[in-house]
Amino acid sequence: MKVSRIILFMGALMPLCAVAHGGGLDGYGCHHNRKQGGYHCHRGENAGKQYATKADMLKDLPKAQK
């Protein structure tokens, strides 16, 4: 019984290891992709979007957020 609880607990923690990284994000929730080039966002208005440069992302933001 105790072992099954430990296994269940560890299984519940596994998805936390597979989430997207949060490190290195700027104030817009984005960062440069060092391996493939470009700039993409994980959080905020542009989450999930990719751009060639940060300047391109800034053009896509509403004026109120700049």
C-alpha positions as CSV (number, residue, x, y, z in Angstrom):
1,M,0.0,0.0,0.0
2,K,2.8,2.4,0.9
3,V,4.7,1.6,-2.2
4,S,1.7,2.2,-4.4
5,R,1.2,5.7,-2.9
6,I,4.9,6.5,-3.6
7,I,4.5,5.3,-7.2
8,L,1.3,7.3,-7.6
9,F,3.0,10.4,-6.2
10,M,6.0,10.1,-8.5
11,G,3.7,9.5,-11.4
12,A,1.9,12.8,-10.6
13,L,5.1,14.7,-10.7
14,M,6.3,13.4,-14.0
15,P,4.3,15.8,-16.2
16,L,6.1,18.7,-14.3
17,C,9.3,17.5,-15.9
18,A,8.0,17.7,-19.4
19,V,6.6,21.2,-19.4
20,A,8.2,23.9,-21.7
21,H,11.0,25.8,-20.2
22,G,10.4,29.2,-18.6
23,G,14.0,30.3,-18.3
24,G,15.4,33.1,-20.2
25,L,12.1,34.8,-21.2
26,D,12.0,38.5,-21.5
27,G,9.2,40.8,-20.2
28,Y,7.0,39.8,-23.2
29,G,7.3,36.1,-22.3
30,C,9.5,35.5,-25.4
31,H,13.1,34.7,-26.2
32,H,15.6,34.1,-29.0
33,N,16.0,30.5,-30.2
34,R,19.7,30.0,-30.2
35,K,19.7,26.6,-31.9
36,Q,17.4,27.3,-34.8
37,G,17.4,31.1,-34.9
38,G,14.4,33.3,-34.7
39,Y,12.4,34.6,-31.8
40,H,9.3,32.9,-30.2
41,C,6.9,33.4,-27.3
42,H,5.7,31.1,-24.5
43,R,3.6,33.5,-22.6
44,G,1.6,36.7,-23.0
45,E,-0.3,38.0,-26.0
46,N,2.0,36.3,-28.5
47,A,2.2,32.8,-26.8
48,G,2.8,30.2,-29.5
49,K,3.8,32.6,-32.2
50,Q,7.2,32.7,-33.9
51,Y,9.0,35.7,-35.5
52,A,12.3,36.3,-37.3
53,T,13.3,39.0,-34.8
54,K,12.1,40.7,-31.6
55,A,11.5,43.8,-33.7
56,D,9.0,41.8,-35.8
57,M,7.2,40.7,-32.6
58,L,7.0,44.3,-31.3
59,K,5.3,45.4,-34.6
60,D,2.7,42.7,-33.9
61,L,1.9,44.0,-30.3
62,P,-1.0,46.4,-29.7
63,K,0.4,50.0,-29.0
64,A,-0.9,49.8,-25.4
65,Q,1.6,47.1,-24.5
66,K,4.8,48.6,-26.0
